[in-house]
Amino acid sequence: MNVRLRYILPAIAVLLLPTPLYSGVETTSADPISPTHKEVEGIGLTPETKFGNLTTFCMDREGNLLACDSQANEIRKISPTGKTLARWKFNFAPNAIHACPDGTIYAAGQGKAVKLDKTGKMLKTVEVGGVNLPAGKTSGITATKRDVFVCIGSSGHLRSRSSIVRFDRDLGQPTIIAEDLRGCCQRLDIVAKDSVLYVAENARYRVLKCDRNGKILLKWGNRDRRDIEGFGSCCNPMNLYFGPKGELYTAESGLGRIKRYSPDGEFLGLVGYVGVERFNRATRLAASCSNIALAVNKDASRIFVLDFKNDFIRVMERANTSADAEPSH
């Protein structure tokens, strides 16, 4: 088969599919464009577990999900099976969150960043916008052993510009390390690993690899609506997450597509699709700017994806039990 057709045909097939609450996609091939995971029933679909406005989530060191409900001004701790374990209330609406291996949790929203212990107890609160710092909406937060990074978007439109502010682990010594990044509608996700920062600069269809001072070490990615190795829809990749073997998972808003890359941009394979509205079935703004946060468990057998429009967490399970995955250290 022609190489280009080999990539195009699976993508066309997915675009023609309906958009159910959950649907399984089986895989029978080791081909990198065959999905490795299928979607199963999600979290937050029952009256008891329903979210008011689910803005984002992360995974803690025990494998539980920490979900931000900006309508309830709370972070909800949820087991991998969807059981609510705790609710932490705040006086602001959280919309960004990160959990560290040592149990420390950082969250941000409405011009604030907070440091929490593993029980949700508030340890520190700081302002992240205003005097000498960028004004706008926080869209991402991450941390290394040394630093905390907060991303702030300027305005809610397609030409929004984002900045990244670095703090120490006690949320002190703020320093602007990057400006004029292109994140559609105040959406710019960031993750960090081994003192290196990775930025999903979605409006430029690429991932930036930066040092702690914001110096760009590598750029990779390109806009391509036909080749699965590129990023499609309006503005992608929208969100990033590190898997157990150090691979980088990417999520594409509007397409509902999850893929894997090496940290240096080598395409490793298609994980699958979740049933979000496709680019041609939603408004341009809705398709391009949806936060499609994701989290991967310790053996990559389950992947959790935010359905921003419908306020619940979609769940993908490995369809091929022989898939290449190992427990994280």
Secondary structure, DSSP 8 states (H G I E B T S, - for coil): --HHHHHHHHHHHHHTS---S----------TTS-SEEEEEEES-STTT--SSEEEEEE-TTS-EEEEETTTTEEEEE-TTS-EEEEEE-SS---EEEE-TTS-EEEEETTEEEEE-TT--EEEEEE-SBTTB--SEEEEEEE-SSEEEEEEE--SSTT-EEEEEEEETTS-S-EEEEEEEE-GGG--EEEEETTEEEEEEGGGTEEEEE-TT--EEEEE--B-SSSTTSB-SSS---EEEE-TTS-EEEEETTTTEEEEE-TT--EEEEEEE-----GGGS-HHHHHS----EEE-TTSSEEEEEETTTTEEEEEEES-TT-S-----
